[in-house]
């Protein structure tokens, strides 16, 4: 019973803290997000119902008074529900969900990748409790730092976003700058508090990963450094965060959960995976500004897409992505053949699976790239989101890497 409680209590505690975090952010935004415009029949129905109720309420009778009071209560509840839903939608859009999903997938995937040899030798039951708790310790602050970074970028890019991404909460007027600052600072504060409150999170690897990501995210968006003004520094920032910090940092932290100490946590498997996602980070860095050329030009941001043209950057990013996926498919195919010839079918099977997955990603990327005009921001952005899908799939396949 004690062992069961030791496993259940951390998960319950993490869930409770997660609810507190969401509630805190929702309350912060609720005081600053102006209500969305309502229209159509859905907006007119409550007003019509209230008009009828007020008609009953005009009767000078106890029944009329009760109906009028009930109508006022219904209107109040409907306004509260509408405000809460608008706050949730605003918070969701403010997080830039495609980056949040990347963090949500990558942290557990890196842990499974790190634990794969131990699971093969010791069994899943012996490794799972430590790995699950390690995932919780890393994932919560990682999501909070992700929100801080993406939110800070929206704060300093609000004028650019009014041209390139007018649907974002601040640019669209759904969230004030004060509310955005509150959400960012609360997220950063909660991440720091989490990292120092739980003993298991007091890890040099985790602290370097979180602090490094937050520092580079701040330097990327905020003056006076504002690395995004330099195409090379902007690409460097994205590659380091996505390739080195996220991959190597969380891999190091996961290996510590398995009993490794110091630099022995960084073995060849972890470095090879970091190299793959570092190149993928380069693809994202090359492509992310292609649909934003107009706003960047007006704001004086000399991105590579502005300097060299969107056609050149889209073509370059596509070639790098296709080369990465093609070499990955070929490499795992060769290693699968070697394992099969050596009489190791259990090693050949996951390698064949990864080779086929890379070929699928390559085919998907080729199909998504077809007929995309580099001068069409909507088409390029749709392709950019498809690249993120391949990025998610790569992390989902990572635990199979042998």
C-alpha positions, 0 to 999 in steps of 0.5 A, a space after each residue: 500500500 505504501 508503494 502504491 501511495 508513493 506512486 499515486 500521490 505525485 501524480 495527484 499533486 502534479 494534477 492539482 498544481 496544473 489546475 492551479 496554474 491554469 486557473 491562475 492564468 485564466 484569472 489573469 487574462 479574465 481581467 484584461 481580455 475584452 469580450 468577443 463580439 457576438 452575433 447572429 441568432 445565438 446572440 439574439 436569443 438571450 436578448 429575446 428571452 430576457 425581453 419576454 421575461 421582463 414582460 412577465 416581470 412587469 406584472 405587479 404580482 409575486 409571480 411577476 417579481 419572481 420571473 423578473 428576478 429569475 431572468 436577471 439571474 439567467 442573464 448573469 449566468 450566461 454572461 459569466 459562461 461567455 466570459 469564461 469561454 472567451 478567456 479560455 479561447 484567448 489563453 489557448 491562442 496566446 500559447 501558440 498551440 503548435 509550439 506547446 504541442 511540440 513541448 508536450 510531445 518532446 519531453 515524454 518522448 525524450 524520456 522514453 528514448 532515454 529509458 529504452 535500454 533500461 526497459 529492455 534489461 530491467 523491465 518496464 515495471 522497474 523503470 516506469 515509476 521513476 520515469 513518470 515522475 521525471 516526466 511530470 517534473 520536467 513537463 510542467 515547467 517546460 510548458 510554462 517556459 514555452 508560454 513565457 517565450 511565445 507570449 513575450 514574442 507576441 508582446 514585442 511583435 504586436 505591430 508586426 503581428 497586426 500585419 502578418 498574424 492579425 488573428 493573434 490575441 494581442 494584435 486582434 485586441 482580445 488581450 491587452 498588453 498588461 494582461 499579456 505581461 501578467 500571463 508571461 510573468 506568472 508563467 515564468 514565476 511558476 516555472 521557477 517556483 516549481 523547479 525549486 520547490 520539488 526536490 527532484 526538480 533541483 537538477 543542474 540539467 533541468 535548471 540549465 535547460 529551463 534557464 537557457 530556454 528562457 534566456 534565449 527566448 528573451 534575447 530573441 524577442 526583447 530589446 536591446 538584444 532582440 536576436 530576431 533582427 539578425 537572421 543568423 542569430 535568430 536561426 542560432 537561437 532556434 537551433 540551440 533551443 530545439 536541438 541542444 537544450 530541449 533534446 540534450 537537456 531533458 535527455 540528461 535529466 531523464 538519465 539522472 532519473 535512471 541513476 546516471 551522474 554528470 556527463 556520463 548521461 550524455 552518451 552517443 544515442 543522446 548526441 545523435 538524437 540532438 543532431 537530428 533535431 538540431 537540423 530539424 530546428 534549422 528547417 524551422 528557423 529557415 521557414 518560419 519567417 517566409 510567410 511574414 515577409 511583408 510585416 518584417 519589411 515594414 518593421 525593419 526586420 532583416 530576416 533571411 526571407 527579407 534579405 534573400 527572398 521567400 522563394 530562396 528560403 522556402 527552397 532551401 528549407 525544403 531541400 534541408 528537410 528532404 535531405 534530413 528525412 532521406 538520409 535518416 530513412 537510408 541510415 536506419 534501413 542500412 542498420 536494419 539490414 546489418 541487424 538482420 544479417 547478424 541474427 538480431 530481429 528484435 533490433 532490426 524491427 524497430 530500425 525498419 519501422 523508423 526507416 519506413 516512418 522517415 520515408 512516410 515523412 519524406 513523402 508527406 513533406 513532398 506532397 505538402 510542398 507541391 503547388 505552394 507559392 512562396 509569395 502566398 503567405 497562407 499557402 506557405 503557413 499551411 506548409 509550415 504547419 505540415 512541417 510541424 506535423 513531421 516534427 511531432 511524428 519524429 518525436 513520437 518515433 524517437 523511442 524506437 531509435 536503437 
